[in-house]
Amino acid sequence: MTSLLIACLAFALPPAILVALNLRIYCPLPRVGDETASPAVSVLIPARNEERAIGAAVEAALANRGPLEVIVLDDNSEDATADVVKAIAARDDRVRLVTAGELPAGWCGKQRACWLMAKEASYDLFVFLDADVRLAPDAVGRIARFMDETGVDLASGIPHQETVGLMERLLIPLIHFVLLGFMPIASMRRTQIPSLSAGCGQLFVARREGYFQAGGHSAIRSTLHDGIKLPRSFRAAGLRNDLFDATDAAECRMYRTAGGVWSGLAKNAGEALAAPSLIGPMTVILLGGQVAPFFLSAGAIAAWPRPWSRVEIGLVAVAVAAAWTPRFVAASRFRQSWLGATFHPVGVALLVAVQWYAFARNALGKPSLWKGRGYSKPQPESLVEHP
């Protein structure tokens, strides 16, 4: 029993320690004064069947001051997405609607939309937004200042995540946990190793020169997970990337149903935790460090299968604290669901189940389904490597 408890503690402590270290340097965007001149920015929003969200996304972007344009690419929507954008463009000439035509083979719709919009953009700073992201009125200026201060070519931030349903509350906050618990931000900033980088596909900002030098979204054309692949393509091109805390700069509600949460997380899992080389080790690490301590603590309380020694009780108590503490800290810092934090082991168990579901689908050759399209496994050669 003691060996099992030590193993659980060994799996639970590193993410807790890394979250604590990362929270010191994962900072909100710098503030800008009213007198600060804002640079010109192109806000680029890919949209497919987004009639419910696209209006709010465009209006929120337009509420930012300073020179900007908002380009929306309607990716063959089957709903009124284009009509909503046309209505806004009719009264605000900063808005442009472009269309994509048929999706060529080998492309993910979002990556092609972003690539086409970048070529349409007028300005040198690109802010890529998912259609369900709403910027704060000062977000564009603060993002531009962050880029000036850091000098990086690409940056990304996780917006505040609105969670309403139970599955949303259990699973969506784990975006922060996985990013901050398993990726050392200090090492990302210190090195150029592509694997030591990640972002959030909901919100990216890129400089024009660096974007086209790295091949932009065309370099990751088949991926469904630009959050990981785009930063890595920039680093492979010898460019730098960074992260910022976008909690007070943007809001997003990714999915509105339990099925949407499951399908949305599963669609790109094969390129992350459900990758063949990761799913086994990550299952052991996540279940061993984030779920098992809670089951074992029940055994300690019930004195089952025998009364526990003080050492054993101490070990399981520390393991539970190591698993829980980052979630409650994150719930406070990022305004996440307290219910999700309380039921953290349930959320992690569901996350692992999603990964195995995605792994099984990939192993059986079944396409990932998203927004009415089926995508086969991305081609690894689509990531352009530069000397």
C-alpha positions in Angstrom: 0.0 0.0 0.0 2.8 2.4 0.9 4.4 1.9 -2.5 1.1 2.6 -4.3 0.6 5.8 -2.2 4.1 7.0 -3.0 3.5 6.4 -6.7 0.3 8.4 -6.6 2.1 11.2 -4.8 4.9 11.1 -7.4 2.2 11.6 -10.2 0.3 14.3 -8.4 3.1 16.5 -7.2 4.9 17.6 -10.4 1.8 19.1 -12.1 1.0 20.9 -8.8 4.5 22.3 -8.6 4.6 23.3 -12.3 1.2 25.1 -12.0 2.6 27.1 -9.1 5.7 28.0 -11.0 3.7 28.8 -14.2 1.2 31.0 -12.5 4.0 33.4 -11.5 4.9 34.1 -15.1 1.6 33.5 -17.0 0.5 37.1 -16.7 -2.5 39.2 -17.9 -1.9 41.5 -20.8 -0.4 44.9 -19.9 -2.7 47.9 -19.5 -2.8 50.8 -21.9 -4.0 54.3 -21.2 -6.6 56.2 -23.2 -3.9 58.4 -24.6 -1.9 55.5 -26.0 -1.9 55.3 -29.8 -3.1 51.8 -30.9 -1.4 50.2 -33.9 -3.5 49.0 -36.8 -4.7 45.5 -36.4 -6.5 43.0 -38.6 -9.0 40.8 -36.6 -9.5 37.6 -38.6 -12.5 35.3 -37.7 -13.1 32.0 -39.5 -16.8 31.1 -39.4 -18.8 28.0 -40.4 -22.4 27.7 -39.2 -21.9 30.4 -36.6 -25.1 32.5 -36.9 -25.7 32.4 -33.2 -22.2 33.7 -32.2 -20.7 35.6 -35.1 -22.6 38.8 -34.5 -21.4 39.2 -31.0 -17.8 38.3 -31.9 -17.7 41.0 -34.7 -19.4 43.7 -32.6 -17.1 43.1 -29.7 -14.0 43.4 -31.9 -15.4 46.6 -33.4 -15.8 48.1 -29.9 -12.0 48.3 -29.7 -10.6 51.7 -30.5 -7.9 52.5 -32.9 -7.5 51.5 -36.6 -8.6 48.0 -37.2 -10.4 45.9 -39.7 -12.5 42.8 -39.1 -12.4 40.1 -41.8 -14.8 37.2 -41.5 -14.4 34.2 -43.8 -17.7 32.3 -44.3 -16.7 28.7 -44.8 -19.7 27.5 -46.8 -22.1 27.9 -43.9 -25.5 26.3 -44.1 -27.1 28.8 -41.8 -27.4 32.7 -41.7 -23.7 33.3 -40.8 -23.0 35.3 -43.9 -26.2 37.4 -43.6 -25.4 38.4 -40.1 -21.9 39.6 -41.2 -23.3 41.4 -44.2 -25.8 43.3 -42.1 -22.9 44.6 -39.9 -20.7 45.3 -42.9 -23.5 47.4 -44.4 -23.2 49.9 -41.6 -19.5 49.6 -40.7 -16.9 49.7 -43.5 -14.3 48.2 -41.2 -16.0 44.8 -41.7 -15.4 42.6 -44.7 -16.9 39.2 -45.5 -15.0 36.9 -47.7 -15.9 33.4 -48.9 -13.8 30.3 -49.2 -15.2 28.2 -52.1 -15.0 24.4 -51.8 -12.5 23.0 -49.3 -9.5 21.4 -51.1 -8.4 18.0 -50.1 -5.8 17.9 -47.3 -7.0 21.1 -45.6 -8.9 21.6 -42.4 -11.6 24.3 -42.9 -10.4 26.5 -40.1 -6.7 26.4 -41.2 -7.6 27.3 -44.8 -9.9 30.1 -43.6 -7.2 31.6 -41.5 -4.6 31.3 -44.3 -7.0 33.0 -46.8 -7.8 35.8 -44.4 -4.2 36.5 -43.6 -3.6 37.0 -47.3 -6.6 39.4 -47.4 -5.4 41.4 -44.3 -4.4 45.0 -44.7 -2.4 45.5 -41.5 0.8 43.9 -40.1 -0.7 42.5 -36.8 -3.1 39.6 -37.2 -5.5 38.7 -34.3 -7.1 35.3 -35.1 -10.3 34.6 -33.2 -12.7 31.7 -33.1 -16.2 32.9 -33.9 -17.4 32.2 -30.3 -14.8 34.6 -28.8 -15.7 38.1 -27.6 -13.0 40.6 -27.1 -13.0 43.1 -24.3 -13.1 46.8 -25.5 -9.4 47.3 -24.6 -8.2 43.9 -25.7 -6.7 44.8 -29.1 -4.6 47.6 -27.7 -3.4 45.4 -24.8 -2.5 42.6 -27.2 -0.6 45.0 -29.4 1.4 46.3 -26.5 2.2 42.7 -25.3 3.6 42.0 -28.8 5.7 45.2 -28.6 7.0 44.5 -25.1 7.9 40.8 -25.8 9.0 41.1 -29.4 7.7 37.7 -30.1 6.3 36.7 -33.5 3.3 34.7 -32.2 1.4 34.7 -29.0 -1.8 33.1 -27.6 -4.0 33.4 -24.5 -6.8 31.4 -23.0 -9.9 33.6 -22.7 -12.3 33.3 -19.8 -14.3 30.1 -20.4 -18.0 30.4 -19.9 -19.3 27.1 -18.6 -23.0 26.4 -18.1 -23.7 22.7 -18.4 -22.3 20.0 -16.1 -19.9 18.6 -18.8 -18.7 22.1 -19.6 -17.9 22.7 -15.9 -16.2 19.4 -15.5 -14.1 19.4 -18.6 -13.5 22.9 -20.0 -11.4 24.2 -17.1 -9.0 21.3 -17.7 -7.7 23.3 -20.6 -5.9 25.5 -18.0 -4.9 22.5 -15.9 -3.3 20.6 -18.8 -1.5 23.7 -20.2 -0.2 25.0 -16.9 0.4 21.6 -15.3 2.4 19.9 -18.0 4.1 22.7 -20.0 7.0 24.7 -18.4 6.5 28.2 -19.6 9.9 29.3 -18.5 11.5 26.6 -20.6 9.3 27.6 -23.6 10.6 31.2 -23.3 14.2 30.1 -22.8 14.5 27.6 -25.6 13.5 27.1 -29.2 12.5 23.4 -28.8 9.2 23.1 -30.8 7.6 20.5 -28.4 8.0 23.0 -25.6 5.2 25.3 -26.9 1.5 25.4 -27.0 -1.3 27.9 -27.3 -5.0 28.2 -27.4 -6.7 28.0 -30.8 -9.4 30.4 -29.7 -7.0 33.4 -29.7 -3.8 33.9 -31.5 -1.9 37.0 -32.5 0.9 37.0 -35.1 3.1 39.5 -36.9 2.7 39.5 -40.6 6.4 38.9 -41.4 6.8 36.0 -39.0 3.4 34.5 -40.0 4.3 34.2 -43.7 7.9 33.2 -42.9 6.6 30.2 -40.9 4.1 29.3 -43.6 1.2 30.4 -41.4 -1.8 28.1 -41.3 -0.8 26.5 -44.6 2.1 24.8 -42.8 -0.4 23.1 -40.6 -3.2 22.8 -43.1 -4.5 19.3 -42.2 -4.4 19.7 -38.4 -7.4 20.0 -36.2 -5.3 21.3 -33.3 -3.8 24.6 -34.3 -3.4 25.4 -30.5 -0.4 23.1 -30.5 0.7 22.9 -34.1 0.8 26.7 -34.9 3.3 27.6 -32.1 5.4 24.6 -33.0 5.5 25.6 -36.7 6.7 29.1 -35.7 9.5 27.7 -33.5 10.5 25.2 -36.3 11.0 28.3 -38.5 13.3 29.9 -35.9 10.7 32.3 -34.5 9.6 32.9 -30.9 6.2 32.6 -29.3 4.7 33.4 -25.9 1.6 33.0 -23.8 -0.6 35.5 -21.9 -3.5 35.2 -19.6 -6.5 36.4 -21.5 -9.1 36.0 -18.7 -9.9 39.7 -18.6 -9.4 40.3 -22.3 -11.8 37.9 -23.9 -14.6 35.5 -23.2 -15.6 32.3 -24.9 -18.3 29.6 -24.6 -16.9 26.8 -26.7 -19.7 24.3 -26.6 -23.4 24.4 -25.5 -24.3 20.7 -25.1 -22.7 17.7 -23.4 -22.4 16.0 -26.8 -20.7 19.1 -28.2 -18.2 19.1 -25.3 -17.4 15.4 -25.9 -17.1 15.7 -29.7 -15.2 19.0 -29.6 -12.6 17.7 -27.2 -12.3 14.4 -29.1 -11.9 15.9 -32.6 -8.3 17.0 -32.0 -7.3 14.7 -29.1 -5.4 12.4 -31.5 -2.9 15.2 -32.0 -2.4 15.7 -28.3 -3.0 13.4 -25.3 -4.5 10.7 -27.4 -1.5 10.4 -29.7 -0.2 6.8 -29.7 3.0 7.7 -27.9 1.2 9.7 -25.2 -2.1 8.1 -24.3 -0.6 5.3 -22.3 1.8 7.3 -20.1 -0.7 10.2 -19.8 -3.5 7.8 -18.7 -1.2 6.5 -15.9 -0.1 10.0 -14.9 -3.6 11.5 -14.9 -5.4 8.6 -13.2 -2.6 7.9 -10.8 -2.1 11.5 -9.7 -5.5 13.1 -10.1 -8.1 10.3 -9.6 -6.6 7.5 -7.6 -5.7 9.6 -4.5 -9.4 10.3 -4.0 -10.4 6.7 -4.2 -7.6 5.8 -1.8 -8.7 8.5 0.6 -12.1 6.8 0.9 -10.3 3.6 1.8 -8.3 5.5 4.5 -11.5 7.0 6.0 -13.2 3.6 6.0 -10.1 1.8 7.3 -10.3 -0.6 4.4 -9.0 -3.2 3.9 -7.3 -2.6 7.3 -6.6 0.4 9.5 -4.2 2.7 7.8 -0.9 3.8 9.4 -0.3 7.5 10.0 2.3 7.5 7.3 -0.2 6.1 4.8 -2.8 8.6 5.8 -0.3 11.4 5.5 0.7 10.3 2.0 -2.8 10.1 0.7 -3.7 13.4 2.3 -0.8 15.1 0.6 -1.6 13.5 -2.8 -5.2 14.7 -2.6 -4.0 18.2 -1.7 -1.6 18.2 -4.6 -4.4 17.2 -7.0 -7.0 19.6 -5.6 -5.0 22.7 -4.9 -4.1 23.7 -8.5 -7.8 23.4 -9.4 -9.1 25.6 -6.6 -6.3 28.2 -7.2 -7.3 28.2 -10.9 -11.0 28.5 -10.1 -10.2 31.7 -8.3 -7.6 33.1 -10.7 -9.4 32.3 -13.9 -13.0 32.5 -12.6 -13.7 28.8 -13.3 -16.5 26.7 -12.0 -16.1 25.8 -8.3 -18.2 22.7 -9.0 -15.7 21.6 -11.6 -12.9 22.1 -9.2 -14.6 20.2 -6.5 -15.3 17.2 -8.8 -11.8 17.4 -10.3 -11.2 13.6 -10.3 -14.5 13.1 -12.1 -13.5 15.6 -14.8 -10.1 14.0 -15.2 -11.6 10.6 -15.5 -13.9 11.9 -18.2 -11.0 13.6 -20.0 -9.2 10.3 -20.1 -12.3 8.6 -21.5 -12.5 11.2 -24.2 -8.8 10.5 -25.1 -9.4 6.8 -25.4 -12.5 7.4 -27.5 -10.5 9.5 -29.9 -7.7 7.0 -29.9 -10.0 4.2 -30.7 -11.6 6.1 -33.6 -8.2 7.0 -35.0 -7.1 3.3 -34.7 -10.2 2.2 -36.6 -9.6 4.8 -39.3 -12.8 6.7 -38.5 -12.7 10.4 -39.4 -13.0 13.1 -36.9 -16.4 14.8 -37.4 -16.7 18.6 -36.9 -19.2 21.1 -38.2 -20.6 18.7 -40.7 -17.3 17.6 -42.2 -15.2 14.5 -41.7 -11.5 14.8 -41.3 -9.0 11.9 -41.7 -5.9 11.7 -39.6 -3.6 14.7 -40.3 -0.6 14.2 -42.4 2.6 14.7 -40.4 4.4 16.1 -43.4 2.0 19.0 -43.4 4.2 20.7 -40.7 6.7 22.7 -42.7 10.2 22.5 -41.2 12.6 25.3 -41.8 16.4 25.3 -41.4 
